[in-house]
């Protein structure tokens, strides 16, 4: 996953920065230092929202940690215990 901002391309400056999960790096030759990436734009919860192709400077890309990875992990709490023989009144 990558954090894509203005360092990678001016089109991602300011509030247009995004977290991008790369699924393919195009092998087609481009200008020196630039690459085409195919992948998914992620929301704050780490869910894929849009599939896109972006053209960026490789030197401006920043590796990103998975968004809110801890929030998506299953809870380790044990279920509440119930008694078999309820007290009858």
C-alpha positions as CSV (number, residue, x, y, z in Angstrom):
1,X,0.0,0.0,0.0
2,X,1.2,3.5,-0.8
3,X,0.4,7.0,0.3
4,X,0.2,9.1,-2.8
5,X,0.4,12.8,-2.5
6,X,1.9,15.8,-4.3
7,X,5.4,14.3,-4.0
8,X,4.3,11.6,-6.5
9,X,2.4,13.9,-8.8
10,X,0.8,17.4,-8.6
11,X,-2.6,15.9,-9.3
12,X,-2.6,14.4,-5.8
13,X,-1.8,17.6,-3.9
14,X,-3.7,18.8,-0.8
15,X,-7.0,17.0,-0.1
16,X,-6.5,14.8,-3.2
17,X,-3.9,12.6,-1.5
18,X,-4.9,9.0,-1.2
19,X,-4.0,5.5,0.0
20,X,-3.5,3.2,-2.9
21,X,-3.3,-0.6,-2.9
22,X,-1.2,-1.6,-5.9
23,X,-2.2,-4.6,-7.9
24,X,0.0,-4.1,-11.0
25,X,3.0,-2.1,-12.1
26,X,2.9,-1.4,-15.9
27,X,6.1,-2.5,-17.7
28,X,5.5,-0.1,-20.6
29,X,8.4,2.4,-20.8
30,X,7.6,5.9,-19.7
31,X,9.6,9.1,-18.9
32,X,12.5,8.4,-16.6
33,X,11.4,8.0,-13.0
34,X,7.7,7.8,-13.8
35,X,5.5,4.7,-13.6
36,X,1.9,3.6,-14.3
37,X,0.3,1.8,-11.4
38,X,-3.0,0.0,-11.3
39,X,-4.8,-0.6,-8.1
40,X,-7.5,0.4,-5.6
41,X,-8.1,3.7,-3.8
42,X,-8.8,2.8,-0.1
43,X,-11.1,4.6,2.3
44,X,-10.3,5.3,5.9
45,X,-11.4,1.8,7.0
46,X,-9.2,0.2,4.4
47,X,-12.0,-0.8,2.0
48,X,-11.4,-0.6,-1.7
49,X,-13.6,2.2,-3.2
50,X,-12.3,2.8,-6.8
51,X,-10.1,0.9,-9.2
52,X,-7.7,3.4,-10.9
53,X,-4.6,3.7,-13.0
54,X,-2.3,6.4,-11.8
55,X,0.8,7.9,-13.4
56,X,3.3,8.9,-10.7
57,X,7.0,9.6,-9.9
58,X,8.4,6.4,-8.2
59,X,10.7,8.5,-6.0
60,X,7.7,10.4,-4.5
61,X,5.8,7.3,-3.3
62,X,5.6,6.6,0.4
63,X,4.8,3.1,1.8
64,X,1.7,3.2,3.9
65,X,0.6,1.0,6.8
66,X,-2.8,-0.7,6.4
67,X,-5.5,1.8,7.4
68,X,-7.2,0.9,10.7
69,X,-5.9,-2.6,10.6
70,X,-6.5,-3.1,14.3
71,X,-10.2,-2.1,14.0
72,X,-10.8,-4.9,11.5
73,X,-9.4,-7.7,13.7
74,X,-11.9,-10.0,15.4
75,X,-12.6,-9.4,19.0
76,X,-10.9,-11.8,21.4
77,X,-13.5,-11.4,24.1
78,X,-15.1,-14.6,25.4
79,X,-18.8,-14.9,25.2
80,X,-20.9,-14.3,28.3
81,X,-21.5,-17.4,30.3
82,X,-24.9,-18.6,30.9
83,X,-26.0,-21.0,33.6
84,X,-27.8,-24.2,32.7
85,X,-30.0,-24.3,35.7
86,X,-31.6,-20.9,36.2
87,X,-32.9,-20.2,39.6
88,X,-36.7,-20.5,39.7
89,X,-38.8,-18.5,42.0
